[in-house]
Amino acid sequence: MDIQNQPAPLNSIKEVFHDYVGRRAGIIKALTIDFDRFLSQINPGKLSKSNGPSLCLVGLPDKTWEARPHQIWRIEEPYDDPMPLSFPEPRRSINITRDVISWKDWLVSLATHSQAWLMSVAFFHAARFDQQKKRRLFQNINCFPTVTEVATSDANPVYRGEFDRVPYLLLRPANPSSARRRRMR
């Protein structure tokens, strides 16, 4: 992967959360609105183990998606804090497994693996955060239904189609009374 295509380190809860929201929106778009286009890109008749690459579904921070060949993502920039060396990898072989299991099982599996990848990306970026910041990030992420719930229409109807709604938790301090005390000092 080129240096310019590598994910940049994110330094605040807000940056990590917006990265998560964008990637999530891209994956949901691929599994719902753009599903026909997504299927045409991963057609197992065109691509298989013998004549093509193993593909991954990748949600991008700008709310788009790609079905692209598997590649190892490495972050080249030095970190002062201990960080994992490689960016979490998305689910591989989405184009190969589709023709060996039922459609619903394939969709549920892909959505579940995509949600797990989204969580691993968010907490990869949050590795340097303290416990309170990680808790706030997790609370914000939990405001949304999972990708599996949305893709299989098990989500609360209020959330359907609203995958870029930013919860108000992100905008307020984790403990309002402690923020007030800090301002008074």
Phi and psi restraints in degrees (value plus and minus 20) as a CYANA .aco file:
   2 ASP   PHI     -88.9   -48.9
   2 ASP   PSI     133.0   173.0
   3 ILE   PHI     -77.9   -37.9
   3 ILE   PSI     -62.3   -22.3
   4 GLN   PHI     -88.7   -48.7
   4 GLN   PSI     -40.0     0.0
   5 ASN   PHI    -111.3   -71.3
   5 ASN   PSI     -22.9    17.1
   6 GLN   PHI     -95.4   -55.4
   6 GLN   PSI     125.0   165.0
   7 PRO   PHI     -84.5   -44.5
   7 PRO   PSI     114.3   154.3
   8 ALA   PHI    -100.5   -60.5
   8 ALA   PSI     128.0   168.0
   9 PRO   PHI     -86.2   -46.2
   9 PRO   PSI     120.1   160.1
  10 LEU   PHI    -127.9   -87.9
  10 LEU   PSI     114.8   154.8
  11 ASN   PHI    -130.7   -90.7
  11 ASN   PSI     -25.5    14.5
  12 SER   PHI    -152.6  -112.6
  12 SER   PSI     141.8   181.8
  13 ILE   PHI     -79.2   -39.2
  13 ILE   PSI     -61.9   -21.9
  14 LYS   PHI     -82.0   -42.0
  14 LYS   PSI     -63.4   -23.4
  15 GLU   PHI     -83.3   -43.3
  15 GLU   PSI     -65.5   -25.5
  16 VAL   PHI     -84.1   -44.1
  16 VAL   PSI     -62.9   -22.9
  17 PHE   PHI     -84.9   -44.9
  17 PHE   PSI     -63.2   -23.2
  18 HIS   PHI     -87.6   -47.6
  18 HIS   PSI     -53.3   -13.3
  19 ASP   PHI     -82.3   -42.3
  19 ASP   PSI     -65.9   -25.9
  20 TYR   PHI     -80.1   -40.1
  20 TYR   PSI     -68.1   -28.1
  21 VAL   PHI     -80.7   -40.7
  21 VAL   PSI     -62.8   -22.8
  22 GLY   PHI     -85.5   -45.5
  22 GLY   PSI     -66.5   -26.5
  23 ARG   PHI     -83.0   -43.0
  23 ARG   PSI     -62.4   -22.4
  24 ARG   PHI     -81.5   -41.5
  24 ARG   PSI     -65.1   -25.1
  25 ALA   PHI     -80.7   -40.7
  25 ALA   PSI     -60.0   -20.0
  26 GLY   PHI     -83.4   -43.4
  26 GLY   PSI     -64.4   -24.4
  27 ILE   PHI     -86.3   -46.3
  27 ILE   PSI     -63.7   -23.7
  28 ILE   PHI     -82.7   -42.7
  28 ILE   PSI     -59.2   -19.2
  29 LYS   PHI     -81.4   -41.4
  29 LYS   PSI     -62.8   -22.8
  30 ALA   PHI     -83.4   -43.4
  30 ALA   PSI     -57.2   -17.2
  31 LEU   PHI    -109.3   -69.3
  31 LEU   PSI     -24.2    15.8
  32 THR   PHI    -148.8  -108.8
  32 THR   PSI     -99.4   -59.4
  33 ILE   PHI     -83.4   -43.4
  33 ILE   PSI     -66.1   -26.1
  34 ASP   PHI    -118.3   -78.3
  34 ASP   PSI       4.5    44.5
  35 PHE   PHI     -79.4   -39.4
  35 PHE   PSI     -61.7   -21.7
  36 ASP   PHI     -83.9   -43.9
  36 ASP   PSI     -63.4   -23.4
  37 ARG   PHI     -85.0   -45.0
  37 ARG   PSI     -59.7   -19.7
  38 PHE   PHI     -80.8   -40.8
  38 PHE   PSI     -67.4   -27.4
  39 LEU   PHI     -82.9   -42.9
  39 LEU   PSI     -57.8   -17.8
  40 SER   PHI     -86.7   -46.7
  40 SER   PSI     -48.9    -8.9
  41 GLN   PHI     -96.7   -56.7
  41 GLN   PSI     -45.7    -5.7
  42 ILE   PHI    -131.9   -91.9
  42 ILE   PSI       1.9    41.9
  43 ASN   PHI     -70.8   -30.8
  43 ASN   PSI      97.2   137.2
  44 PRO   PHI     -86.9   -46.9
  44 PRO   PSI     -37.1     2.9
  45 GLY   PHI     -88.7   -48.7
  45 GLY   PSI     -52.7   -12.7
  46 LYS   PHI    -107.7   -67.7
  46 LYS   PSI     -58.9   -18.9
  47 LEU   PHI    -143.2  -103.2
  47 LEU   PSI     106.4   146.4
  48 SER   PHI    -166.3  -126.3
  48 SER   PSI     159.7   199.7
  49 LYS   PHI     -77.1   -37.1
  49 LYS   PSI     -57.2   -17.2
  50 SER   PHI     -98.9   -58.9
  50 SER   PSI     -52.0   -12.0
  51 ASN   PHI    -145.0  -105.0
  51 ASN   PSI      -6.5    33.5
  52 GLY   PHI    -182.1  -142.1
  52 GLY   PSI     152.7   192.7
  53 PRO   PHI     -97.3   -57.3
  53 PRO   PSI     138.5   178.5
  54 SER   PHI     -99.5   -59.5
  54 SER   PSI     102.5   142.5
  55 LEU   PHI    -116.7   -76.7
  55 LEU   PSI     136.0   176.0
  56 CYS   PHI    -147.0  -107.0
  56 CYS   PSI     125.8   165.8
  57 LEU   PHI    -112.2   -72.2
  57 LEU   PSI     102.3   142.3
  58 VAL   PHI    -143.0  -103.0
  58 VAL   PSI     103.7   143.7
  59 GLY   PHI    -106.1   -66.1
  59 GLY   PSI     116.5   156.5
  60 LEU   PHI    -126.0   -86.0
  60 LEU   PSI     133.4   173.4
  61 PRO   PHI     -80.3   -40.3
  61 PRO   PSI     -39.3     0.7
  62 ASP   PHI    -111.2   -71.2
  62 ASP   PSI       2.3    42.3
  63 LYS   PHI      48.0    88.0
  63 LYS   PSI       8.3    48.3
  64 THR   PHI    -137.6   -97.6
  64 THR   PSI     158.4   198.4
  65 TRP   PHI    -161.1  -121.1
  65 TRP   PSI     142.2   182.2
  66 GLU   PHI    -162.7  -122.7
  66 GLU   PSI     122.8   162.8
  67 ALA   PHI    -124.3   -84.3
  67 ALA   PSI      87.5   127.5
  68 ARG   PHI    -153.9  -113.9
  68 ARG   PSI     140.6   180.6
  69 PRO   PHI     -80.3   -40.3
  69 PRO   PSI     127.6   167.6
  70 HIS   PHI     -81.6   -41.6
  70 HIS   PSI     117.8   157.8
  71 GLN   PHI    -170.6  -130.6
  71 GLN   PSI     131.8   171.8
  72 ILE   PHI    -105.3   -65.3
  72 ILE   PSI     108.5   148.5
  73 TRP   PHI    -118.2   -78.2
  73 TRP   PSI     105.6   145.6
  74 ARG   PHI    -143.1  -103.1
  74 ARG   PSI     121.3   161.3
  75 ILE   PHI    -119.8   -79.8
  75 ILE   PSI     100.0   140.0
  76 GLU   PHI    -107.4   -67.4
  76 GLU   PSI     -39.9     0.1
  77 GLU   PHI     -90.7   -50.7
  77 GLU   PSI     119.9   159.9
  78 PRO   PHI     -92.7   -52.7
  78 PRO   PSI     125.4   165.4
  79 TYR   PHI    -136.8   -96.8
  79 TYR   PSI     122.6   162.6
  80 ASP   PHI     -95.6   -55.6
  80 ASP   PSI     -54.4   -14.4
  81 ASP   PHI    -113.8   -73.8
  81 ASP   PSI     135.6   175.6
  82 PRO   PHI     -85.3   -45.3
  82 PRO   PSI     106.4   146.4
  83 MET   PHI    -155.5  -115.5
  83 MET   PSI     130.4   170.4
  84 PRO   PHI     -81.8   -41.8
  84 PRO   PSI     130.0   170.0
  85 LEU   PHI    -100.5   -60.5
  85 LEU   PSI     -45.3    -5.3
  86 SER   PHI    -144.5  -104.5
  86 SER   PSI     125.6   165.6
  87 PHE   PHI     -89.0   -49.0
  87 PHE   PSI     121.8   161.8
  88 PRO   PHI     -77.2   -37.2
  88 PRO   PSI     121.0   161.0
  89 GLU   PHI    -114.4   -74.4
  89 GLU   PSI     119.4   159.4
  90 PRO   PHI     -94.7   -54.7
  90 PRO   PSI     150.4   190.4
  91 ARG   PHI     -80.2   -40.2
  91 ARG   PSI     110.5   150.5
  92 ARG   PHI    -113.6   -73.6
  92 ARG   PSI     146.2   186.2
  93 SER   PHI      42.1    82.1
  93 SER   PSI      14.5    54.5
  94 ILE   PHI     -86.3   -46.3
  94 ILE   PSI     -46.5    -6.5
  95 ASN   PHI    -101.1   -61.1
  95 ASN   PSI     -41.0    -1.0
  96 ILE   PHI    -109.3   -69.3
  96 ILE   PSI     -62.1   -22.1
  97 THR   PHI     -93.4   -53.4
  97 THR   PSI     -37.5     2.5
  98 ARG   PHI     -81.4   -41.4
  98 ARG   PSI     -54.2   -14.2
  99 ASP   PHI    -109.7   -69.7
  99 ASP   PSI     -15.3    24.7
 100 VAL   PHI    -133.7   -93.7
 100 VAL   PSI     -27.0    13.0
 101 ILE   PHI    -151.9  -111.9
 101 ILE   PSI     148.9   188.9
 102 SER   PHI     -86.5   -46.5
 102 SER   PSI     137.7   177.7
 103 TRP   PHI     -79.1   -39.1
 103 TRP   PSI     -66.3   -26.3
 104 LYS   PHI     -83.9   -43.9
 104 LYS   PSI     -64.3   -24.3
 105 ASP   PHI     -83.2   -43.2
 105 ASP   PSI     -59.0   -19.0
 106 TRP   PHI     -84.1   -44.1
 106 TRP   PSI     -65.0   -25.0
 107 LEU   PHI     -84.1   -44.1
 107 LEU   PSI     -64.3   -24.3
 108 VAL   PHI     -82.9   -42.9
 108 VAL   PSI     -63.4   -23.4
 109 SER   PHI     -82.3   -42.3
 109 SER   PSI     -66.0   -26.0
 110 LEU   PHI     -84.3   -44.3
 110 LEU   PSI     -63.6   -23.6
 111 ALA   PHI     -84.7   -44.7
 111 ALA   PSI     -60.8   -20.8
 112 THR   PHI     -85.7   -45.7
 112 THR   PSI     -65.4   -25.4
 113 HIS   PHI     -85.3   -45.3
 113 HIS   PSI     -55.3   -15.3
 114 SER   PHI     -85.8   -45.8
 114 SER   PSI     -60.9   -20.9
 115 GLN   PHI     -83.7   -43.7
 115 GLN   PSI     -62.6   -22.6
 116 ALA   PHI     -82.6   -42.6
 116 ALA   PSI     -60.0   -20.0
 117 TRP   PHI     -84.1   -44.1
 117 TRP   PSI     -63.2   -23.2
 118 LEU   PHI     -78.4   -38.4
 118 LEU   PSI     -63.9   -23.9
 119 MET   PHI     -85.2   -45.2
 119 MET   PSI     -61.1   -21.1
 120 SER   PHI     -87.0   -47.0
 120 SER   PSI     -55.4   -15.4
 121 VAL   PHI     -86.0   -46.0
 121 VAL   PSI     -65.1   -25.1
 122 ALA   PHI     -80.7   -40.7
 122 ALA   PSI     -65.2   -25.2
 123 PHE   PHI    -102.6   -62.6
 123 PHE   PSI     -35.9     4.1
 124 PHE   PHI     -83.1   -43.1
 124 PHE   PSI     -68.1   -28.1
 125 HIS   PHI     -88.4   -48.4
 125 HIS   PSI     -47.5    -7.5
 126 ALA   PHI    -109.1   -69.1
 126 ALA   PSI     -13.7    26.3
 127 ALA   PHI     -78.2   -38.2
 127 ALA   PSI     -49.8    -9.8
 128 ARG   PHI    -109.2   -69.2
 128 ARG   PSI     -25.1    14.9
 129 PHE   PHI     -97.2   -57.2
 129 PHE   PSI     135.3   175.3
 130 ASP   PHI     -99.3   -59.3
 130 ASP   PSI     156.1   196.1
 131 GLN   PHI     -80.6   -40.6
 131 GLN   PSI     -60.9   -20.9
 132 GLN   PHI     -85.7   -45.7
 132 GLN   PSI     -61.0   -21.0
 133 LYS   PHI     -87.1   -47.1
 133 LYS   PSI     -59.8   -19.8
 134 LYS   PHI     -83.4   -43.4
 134 LYS   PSI     -59.8   -19.8
 135 ARG   PHI     -82.4   -42.4
 135 ARG   PSI     -64.8   -24.8
 136 ARG   PHI     -82.0   -42.0
 136 ARG   PSI     -62.6   -22.6
 137 LEU   PHI     -80.9   -40.9
 137 LEU   PSI     -66.4   -26.4
 138 PHE   PHI     -83.5   -43.5
 138 PHE   PSI     -59.7   -19.7
 139 GLN   PHI     -81.4   -41.4
 139 GLN   PSI     -61.8   -21.8
 140 ASN   PHI     -86.1   -46.1
 140 ASN   PSI     -62.4   -22.4
 141 ILE   PHI     -83.7   -43.7
 141 ILE   PSI     -58.1   -18.1
 142 ASN   PHI     -91.1   -51.1
 142 ASN   PSI     -27.1    12.9
 143 CYS   PHI     -89.9   -49.9
 143 CYS   PSI     -37.4     2.6
 144 PHE   PHI    -121.7   -81.7
 144 PHE   PSI     130.0   170.0
 145 PRO   PHI     -89.9   -49.9
 145 PRO   PSI     139.5   179.5
 146 THR   PHI     -90.7   -50.7
 146 THR   PSI     143.5   183.5
 147 VAL   PHI     -80.8   -40.8
 147 VAL   PSI     -57.8   -17.8
 148 THR   PHI     -82.1   -42.1
 148 THR   PSI     -64.6   -24.6
 149 GLU   PHI     -82.1   -42.1
 149 GLU   PSI     -61.8   -21.8
 150 VAL   PHI     -90.3   -50.3
 150 VAL   PSI     -65.1   -25.1
 151 ALA   PHI     -86.5   -46.5
 151 ALA   PSI     -51.1   -11.1
 152 THR   PHI    -120.6   -80.6
 152 THR   PSI      -9.9    30.1
 153 SER   PHI      41.8    81.8
 153 SER   PSI       8.2    48.2
 154 ASP   PHI    -112.7   -72.7
 154 ASP   PSI     -19.3    20.7
 155 ALA   PHI     -95.8   -55.8
 155 ALA   PSI     137.2   177.2
 156 ASN   PHI     -78.2   -38.2
 156 ASN   PSI     111.9   151.9
 157 PRO   PHI     -75.5   -35.5
 157 PRO   PSI     -45.2    -5.2
 158 VAL   PHI     -81.4   -41.4
 158 VAL   PSI     -53.7   -13.7
 159 TYR   PHI    -106.1   -66.1
 159 TYR   PSI     -40.5    -0.5
 160 ARG   PHI     -77.9   -37.9
 160 ARG   PSI     105.0   145.0
 161 GLY   PHI      60.8   100.8
 161 GLY   PSI     -20.4    19.6
 162 GLU   PHI    -131.9   -91.9
 162 GLU   PSI      31.0    71.0
 163 PHE   PHI    -103.2   -63.2
 163 PHE   PSI     -15.9    24.1
 164 ASP   PHI    -138.7   -98.7
 164 ASP   PSI       0.5    40.5
 165 ARG   PHI     -93.9   -53.9
 165 ARG   PSI     106.7   146.7
 166 VAL   PHI    -114.5   -74.5
 166 VAL   PSI     100.5   140.5
 167 PRO   PHI     -85.1   -45.1
 167 PRO   PSI     131.1   171.1
 168 TYR   PHI     -89.4   -49.4
 168 TYR   PSI     -38.0     2.0
 169 LEU   PHI     -76.9   -36.9
 169 LEU   PSI     -53.9   -13.9
 170 LEU   PHI     -85.6   -45.6
 170 LEU   PSI     -48.8    -8.8
 171 LEU   PHI    -109.3   -69.3
 171 LEU   PSI     -33.8     6.2
 172 ARG   PHI    -129.3   -89.3
 172 ARG   PSI     135.5   175.5
 173 PRO   PHI     -84.9   -44.9
 173 PRO   PSI     134.7   174.7
 174 ALA   PHI     -82.0   -42.0
 174 ALA   PSI     -59.9   -19.9
 175 ASN   PHI    -150.8  -110.8
 175 ASN   PSI      79.5   119.5
 176 PRO   PHI     -78.2   -38.2
 176 PRO   PSI     -55.3   -15.3
 177 SER   PHI     -87.5   -47.5
 177 SER   PSI     -55.8   -15.8
 178 SER   PHI     -90.1   -50.1
 178 SER   PSI     -54.4   -14.4
 179 ALA   PHI     -86.8   -46.8
 179 ALA   PSI     -58.4   -18.4
 180 ARG   PHI     -84.4   -44.4
 180 ARG   PSI     -62.0   -22.0
 181 ARG   PHI     -83.3   -43.3
 181 ARG   PSI     -59.2   -19.2
 182 ARG   PHI     -84.1   -44.1
 182 ARG   PSI     -58.4   -18.4
 183 ARG   PHI     -87.4   -47.4
 183 ARG   PSI     -50.4   -10.4
 184 MET   PHI     -95.5   -55.5
 184 MET   PSI     -42.5    -2.5
